[in-house]
Each structure stands twice: as C-alpha cells, then as structure tokens.
C-alpha cells in the first residue's frame, strides 16, 4: 500500500509558474500579431456584405422604376428599410423621404464614426437614366475594395497621410540641404564655429572637432607648426610681406616685412615711412642747395639756396628779383649814305 501511494503522488504533476508565464507571453504575442489581420479580414467581409446589400437595393429601385411604379424619390428599398441591420459600423447616409426613410434617388452607406475607417464608403446615384457607382477610401487598406465598386475617390486618413508624407518629404529635403551645406563648408577647408540652420559644430581646416576646446587646441597645434612657418616665409620674402595676411586661420598685418597691430598700425607705419622718404628728399635738395619744388606722396616743399619753404609764395618772395641788363645803345651813323671827297655827307 505504501508503494502504491507513493507512485500515485509522483504521477500527478502541475505546471510551474515559469511555464505558465512563458505560455501566457506566447499567447499575448500571437494575439498581438493576429489581431490586426483578423480585424482587417472582418472589415473586408463587412465591406463585401455592404456591397451585396447595396446591389440588392439598386436592383429593387431599378425594378420599381422599370415598372413605372415610382420615380425613385419616394420608394424605400426593402433591404435598406428603417430597422434593417447594416454590417459593421455602416449607416445609411444617402437621400431620404419625408419620413426619414431611404429613397431610390441617391444611396450611400458609410462609417461616419471614423475619419480613417477601413469600411469603404459606397455610393450609388440613381437620379439619372443609369446607375453611377462611386466610392471613397478613407484608409490605404480600403483602396482595393473602393476600386472594385466604382470610381474611387480618396478621403479621410488617406488625404491626411498624403499631407503628412508631403510634409515629411519637405522636412527631409530641408534637413538634407542643411547637412549638404555643412558638408560643403567642411570640404572648403573651413575653420571655426558653424551655427547655420540651428547646427552647432566646430571644425578646423575642414576637419570636425568635438567642441570649442578641441578647436582651440587644433588651432594652437597647427599655428605652432605649419601656419606660422608659412607666415614667416611670406614675411621675409622675397619680396618681403606687406599688407594683410589671412591664411590658414591667421590674421596678421605687416608693413614692409615688419608686423604691426591691425589696419590702424599698418596705416600709421605707412604714413611714417612715406613722411621719412619725403623729408629725406627735401634734405637732399637742401644739402645740394638745389632750387625748386620737392613733391612726394601727399606733401610739397620748395627749396632755395639751402633753405626750405612751405609755400610757393614764400619761396618766390625769398628769391632775389633779377635785374634786367641795359639795352645796347645803337648809334646811328652820321652819314648813312657816306661822305664826299671833302668830308661832307651826301
């Protein structure tokens, strides 16, 4: 008896908590995968059912019109009579009689509860001499059902999705241009802080660096080697450097091989140099006691006999007035025609 009891106890087993948890997780996953497909299948079936229902109503209306019983504006198809169930969330949204029942002029079945419904809006226009079928697809999944009924229009979420897609494409193009502009900036070998179009990037000599600290380090390292060497070569020439030097991140001002501070320093050095050159020319004329105008750059001086004059008037006044030589006296001959033998004029 003890042996039999022991066997029975060991033979009856249940599931562990872990096994139950795994099984539940698998079921949830399968449900999540299957639910959209099942829902779509059900809604496609509802669309087909609505088409059948509407075709039946069309047949009823045509039959009555052919019999001359009604013009279609007062007859209610039995398939769409008030109180008759419609598939899914479909409601009747077409023309109606005075008692609010559908008539045979314009038939429409639509899901009015969802702007993006998968239930295709089905329309049948019987107001003319023939039936004109059309449909409206509010969701991309309902396009096939829409096209198989009649002329298919797009509305609801399809238009919304198209607008969203267009906006997304525009934004992607804008972002692509931003990236292209930045890439072109790097390819040009640019240096500094790039903040165009909301970007915040640092680069040195066309190479992106992480931040300002890295930029300053790269700049210092480069200037200490390549850039300063190139600058010194330009500075000493030949010909010796003169003017503004803007290369490889450097911004220097030099006058005739000598570095100065900024444009103001350059203009001052140039002025002093030109003035010194002019004063030397003036002194040379003074030393040689040359006479006349000394002109150079933006100045003018006059020299005479070792003296310097600031104006032409002072120079002219300092010079002695030349004395004109007396005109030679011409004595007319006493006898222009000669004399006779006695010495008398003819």
C-alpha positions as CSV (number, residue, x, y, z in Angstrom):
1,X,0.0,0.0,0.0
2,X,2.8,2.4,0.8
3,X,4.4,1.7,-2.6
4,X,1.2,2.3,-4.5
5,X,0.5,5.6,-2.7
6,X,4.0,6.8,-3.4
7,X,3.5,6.1,-7.1
8,X,0.2,7.9,-7.3
9,X,1.6,11.0,-5.7
10,X,4.6,11.3,-8.1
11,X,2.4,10.6,-11.1
12,X,0.2,13.7,-10.6
13,X,2.1,16.9,-11.6
14,X,1.0,20.5,-12.3
15,X,2.7,23.4,-14.3
16,X,5.3,25.6,-12.7
17,X,4.9,29.4,-12.5
18,X,7.6,29.9,-15.1
19,X,6.0,27.5,-17.5
20,X,2.6,29.3,-17.2
21,X,4.4,32.7,-17.6
22,X,6.1,31.6,-20.8
23,X,2.8,30.2,-22.2
24,X,1.0,33.4,-21.4
25,X,3.7,35.5,-23.0
26,X,3.5,33.4,-26.2
27,X,-0.3,33.7,-26.3
28,X,-0.1,37.5,-25.9
29,X,2.4,37.8,-28.7
30,X,0.4,35.7,-31.0
31,X,-2.7,37.7,-30.2
32,X,-0.9,41.0,-30.9
33,X,0.3,39.7,-34.3
34,X,-3.0,38.1,-35.3
35,X,-5.4,40.8,-34.1
36,X,-4.8,43.4,-36.9
37,X,-5.0,40.7,-39.6
38,X,-8.2,39.3,-38.1
39,X,-9.7,42.8,-37.8
40,X,-8.9,43.6,-41.4
41,X,-10.4,40.3,-42.5
42,X,-13.6,41.1,-40.6
43,X,-13.8,44.6,-42.0
44,X,-13.2,43.4,-45.6
45,X,-16.1,41.0,-45.1
46,X,-18.3,43.8,-43.8
47,X,-17.5,45.8,-47.0
48,X,-18.4,42.9,-49.2
49,X,-21.7,42.4,-47.2
50,X,-22.5,46.1,-47.7
51,X,-21.8,45.9,-51.4
52,X,-24.2,43.0,-51.6
53,X,-26.8,44.9,-49.6
54,X,-26.5,48.0,-51.8
55,X,-26.6,46.0,-55.0
56,X,-29.9,44.4,-53.8
57,X,-31.3,47.9,-53.1
58,X,-30.2,49.1,-56.6
59,X,-32.0,46.1,-58.1
60,X,-35.2,46.9,-56.2
61,X,-35.1,50.5,-57.2
62,X,-34.5,49.7,-60.9
63,X,-37.3,47.2,-60.8
64,X,-39.7,49.7,-59.5
65,X,-38.6,52.3,-62.0
66,X,-38.9,49.9,-64.9
67,X,-42.4,49.0,-63.8
68,X,-43.2,52.7,-63.7
69,X,-44.4,52.2,-60.1
70,X,-42.1,55.0,-58.7
71,X,-39.7,57.7,-59.9
72,X,-37.4,56.6,-57.1
73,X,-37.9,59.7,-54.9
74,X,-40.5,58.1,-52.7
75,X,-39.8,54.3,-52.8
76,X,-37.7,52.8,-49.9
77,X,-35.8,49.6,-50.9
78,X,-36.7,46.8,-48.5
79,X,-33.0,46.0,-48.0
80,X,-32.5,49.5,-46.6
81,X,-35.7,49.9,-44.7
82,X,-35.5,51.6,-41.3
83,X,-34.7,49.0,-38.6
84,X,-32.9,46.6,-41.0
85,X,-29.4,45.9,-39.7
86,X,-26.3,47.1,-41.6
87,X,-22.9,45.4,-41.5
88,X,-20.3,46.6,-39.0
89,X,-20.4,50.4,-38.3
90,X,-22.1,51.2,-41.6
91,X,-25.0,53.7,-41.5
92,X,-27.3,54.9,-44.3
93,X,-26.1,58.4,-45.4
94,X,-28.0,58.9,-48.7
95,X,-31.2,60.7,-49.8
96,X,-34.3,60.2,-47.7
97,X,-38.0,60.6,-47.9
98,X,-40.0,62.9,-45.6
99,X,-40.4,60.2,-43.1
100,X,-36.6,59.9,-42.9
101,X,-36.5,56.6,-44.7
102,X,-34.1,56.0,-47.7
103,X,-35.3,56.5,-51.2
104,X,-34.1,55.4,-54.6
105,X,-32.6,58.7,-55.7
106,X,-29.1,58.6,-54.1
107,X,-27.9,55.6,-52.0
108,X,-24.9,55.8,-49.7
109,X,-23.5,53.5,-47.0
110,X,-20.7,55.0,-44.8
111,X,-19.0,54.6,-41.5
112,X,-19.4,58.1,-40.1
113,X,-17.7,57.4,-36.8
114,X,-14.1,57.1,-38.0
115,X,-12.4,59.5,-40.5
116,X,-9.9,56.8,-41.2
117,X,-12.3,53.9,-41.3
118,X,-11.4,50.8,-43.3
119,X,-15.1,50.5,-44.3
120,X,-15.2,51.9,-47.8
121,X,-17.9,54.5,-48.4
122,X,-20.2,53.0,-51.1
123,X,-22.4,55.3,-53.3
124,X,-25.0,54.6,-56.0
125,X,-26.5,57.6,-57.8
126,X,-29.9,56.7,-59.5
127,X,-31.0,60.2,-60.2
128,X,-30.3,59.9,-63.9
129,X,-31.1,57.4,-66.6
130,X,-28.4,55.0,-65.4
131,X,-26.8,53.9,-62.1
132,X,-23.5,55.6,-61.4
133,X,-21.4,53.9,-58.8
134,X,-18.6,55.6,-56.8
135,X,-16.7,55.0,-53.6
136,X,-14.5,56.8,-51.1
137,X,-11.5,55.2,-49.5
138,X,-10.6,56.7,-46.1
139,X,-7.8,54.3,-45.4
140,X,-5.0,52.9,-47.6
141,X,-6.2,49.3,-46.8
142,X,-9.6,50.1,-48.3
143,X,-8.3,51.1,-51.7
144,X,-8.9,47.7,-53.3
145,X,-12.5,47.5,-52.1
146,X,-13.0,51.1,-53.3
147,X,-11.7,50.5,-56.8
148,X,-13.7,47.3,-57.3
149,X,-17.0,49.1,-56.6
150,X,-16.7,52.1,-59.0
151,X,-14.8,55.3,-59.5
152,X,-12.6,55.6,-56.4
153,X,-12.0,58.8,-54.6
154,X,-9.7,59.3,-51.6
155,X,-10.6,61.0,-48.4
156,X,-10.3,60.7,-44.6
157,X,-6.9,59.5,-43.5
158,X,-5.6,58.9,-47.0
159,X,-5.6,62.6,-47.7
160,X,-4.2,63.2,-44.2
161,X,-1.5,60.6,-44.7
162,X,-0.6,62.2,-48.1
163,X,-0.3,65.6,-46.5
164,X,1.8,64.1,-43.7
165,X,4.0,62.3,-46.3
166,X,4.4,65.6,-48.2
167,X,5.3,67.5,-45.1
168,X,7.8,64.7,-44.1
169,X,9.4,64.8,-47.6
170,X,9.7,68.6,-47.3
171,X,11.3,68.3,-43.9
172,X,13.6,65.6,-45.0
173,X,14.7,67.7,-48.0
174,X,15.3,70.7,-45.7
175,X,17.4,68.5,-43.3
176,X,19.3,67.0,-46.3
177,X,20.1,70.5,-47.5
178,X,21.3,71.5,-44.0
179,X,23.7,68.5,-44.0
180,X,24.8,69.2,-47.5
181,X,25.6,72.9,-46.8
182,X,27.6,71.8,-43.7
183,X,29.4,69.1,-45.8
184,X,30.3,71.7,-48.4
185,X,31.6,74.0,-45.6
186,X,33.9,71.3,-44.4
187,X,35.1,70.4,-47.9
188,X,36.1,74.0,-48.4
189,X,38.6,73.6,-45.5
190,X,36.7,75.9,-43.2
191,X,37.5,76.6,-39.6
192,X,35.5,77.9,-36.7
193,X,32.1,77.6,-35.2
194,X,29.3,76.5,-37.6
195,X,25.9,77.6,-36.4
196,X,23.9,77.9,-39.6
197,X,20.4,76.4,-39.7
198,X,20.5,75.6,-36.0
199,X,23.6,73.4,-36.2
200,X,26.2,73.7,-33.5
201,X,29.5,72.3,-34.9
202,X,33.2,73.1,-34.6
203,X,35.8,72.4,-37.3
204,X,39.4,73.2,-38.0
205,X,40.8,73.1,-41.5
206,X,37.8,71.2,-42.8
207,X,38.0,68.5,-40.0
208,X,35.2,68.4,-37.5
209,X,36.2,68.5,-33.8
210,X,34.1,67.8,-30.7
211,X,33.8,71.3,-29.2
212,X,35.5,74.7,-28.8
213,X,38.2,73.3,-26.6
214,X,39.2,70.8,-29.2
215,X,39.1,73.5,-31.9
216,X,41.4,75.9,-29.9
217,X,43.8,73.0,-29.3
218,X,43.9,72.1,-33.0
219,X,44.3,75.7,-33.9
220,X,47.2,76.2,-31.5
221,X,48.9,73.0,-32.6
222,X,48.6,74.0,-36.3
223,X,49.7,77.5,-35.8
224,X,52.8,76.3,-33.9
225,X,53.8,74.3,-36.9
226,X,52.5,74.8,-40.4
227,X,50.7,78.1,-40.4
228,X,53.4,80.1,-38.6
229,X,56.1,78.6,-40.9
230,X,54.2,79.7,-43.9
231,X,53.6,83.1,-42.5
232,X,57.3,83.6,-41.8
233,X,58.2,82.7,-45.3
234,X,55.8,85.3,-46.6
235,X,57.1,87.8,-44.1
236,X,60.7,87.6,-45.2
237,X,60.0,87.2,-48.9
238,X,61.3,87.8,-51.4
239,X,59.5,90.1,-51.8
240,X,59.0,91.0,-48.2
241,X,55.5,90.8,-47.0
242,X,53.3,93.9,-47.0
243,X,49.6,94.3,-46.1
244,X,47.1,91.9,-44.5
245,X,47.9,88.2,-44.2
246,X,44.8,86.0,-43.9
247,X,45.7,82.3,-44.5
248,X,45.3,79.1,-42.6
249,X,43.5,80.8,-39.7
250,X,46.0,83.6,-39.3
251,X,45.1,87.3,-39.5
252,X,48.2,89.5,-39.5
253,X,49.1,93.0,-40.6
254,X,52.6,93.7,-41.9
255,X,54.3,96.8,-43.3
256,X,57.4,96.1,-45.4
257,X,58.3,92.9,-43.6
258,X,57.6,94.2,-40.1
259,X,54.5,93.0,-38.2
260,X,52.1,95.7,-36.9
261,X,48.9,95.7,-34.9
262,X,45.9,95.8,-37.1
263,X,44.9,98.1,-40.0
264,X,45.5,101.2,-37.9
265,X,49.1,100.1,-37.1
266,X,49.6,99.4,-40.8
267,X,48.4,102.9,-41.9
268,X,50.5,104.6,-39.2
269,X,53.6,102.7,-40.3
270,X,53.0,103.5,-43.9
271,X,52.5,107.2,-43.1
272,X,55.6,107.4,-41.1
273,X,57.6,105.7,-43.9
274,X,56.3,108.0,-46.6
275,X,57.0,111.0,-44.5
276,X,60.5,109.9,-43.8
277,X,61.1,109.4,-47.5
278,X,59.8,112.8,-48.3
279,X,61.9,114.5,-45.6
280,X,65.0,112.7,-47.0
281,X,64.3,114.1,-50.5
282,X,63.9,117.6,-49.1
283,X,67.1,117.3,-47.1
284,X,69.0,116.1,-50.2
285,X,67.9,119.3,-52.1
286,X,68.9,121.4,-49.1
287,X,72.3,119.9,-48.9
288,X,72.9,120.4,-52.6
289,X,71.4,123.9,-52.5
290,X,69.1,122.8,-55.3
291,X,66.4,125.3,-56.4
292,X,62.7,124.3,-56.9
293,X,59.8,122.1,-55.9
294,X,60.1,118.9,-53.9
295,X,56.9,116.8,-54.4
296,X,56.2,113.4,-52.9
297,X,53.3,111.4,-51.5
298,X,50.9,114.0,-50.0
299,X,53.4,116.8,-49.3
300,X,55.1,119.7,-51.2
301,X,58.1,121.9,-50.2
302,X,60.3,124.4,-52.1
303,X,64.0,124.9,-51.6
304,X,66.3,127.7,-52.5
305,X,69.9,128.1,-51.6
306,X,69.8,125.6,-48.8
307,X,66.5,127.0,-47.4
308,X,63.1,125.2,-47.2
309,X,59.8,126.9,-47.8
310,X,56.3,125.5,-47.1
311,X,54.5,127.6,-49.8
312,X,55.3,128.6,-53.3
313,X,54.6,132.2,-52.4
314,X,57.3,132.2,-49.6
315,X,59.7,130.5,-52.0
316,X,59.1,133.2,-54.7
317,X,59.5,136.0,-52.2
318,X,62.8,134.7,-50.9
319,X,64.4,134.6,-54.3
320,X,66.1,137.9,-55.5
321,X,64.4,139.8,-58.3
322,X,66.7,139.5,-61.3
323,X,67.9,142.9,-62.8
324,X,67.4,143.3,-66.5
325,X,70.6,144.1,-68.4
326,X,70.5,147.6,-70.1
327,X,69.7,147.5,-73.7
328,X,72.6,148.2,-76.0
329,X,72.7,151.8,-77.4
330,X,72.6,151.8,-81.1
331,X,74.2,154.9,-82.6
332,X,73.0,155.9,-85.9
333,X,75.8,156.7,-88.3
334,X,76.2,160.4,-89.1
335,X,76.3,159.9,-92.8
336,X,74.3,156.8,-93.7
337,X,75.0,157.4,-97.4
338,X,78.7,158.1,-97.0
339,X,80.7,161.2,-97.4
340,X,82.1,163.1,-100.4
341,X,85.8,163.9,-101.0
342,X,85.5,167.0,-98.9
343,X,84.2,165.0,-96.0
344,X,80.6,166.2,-96.2
345,X,77.6,163.9,-96.0
346,X,75.9,163.2,-99.2
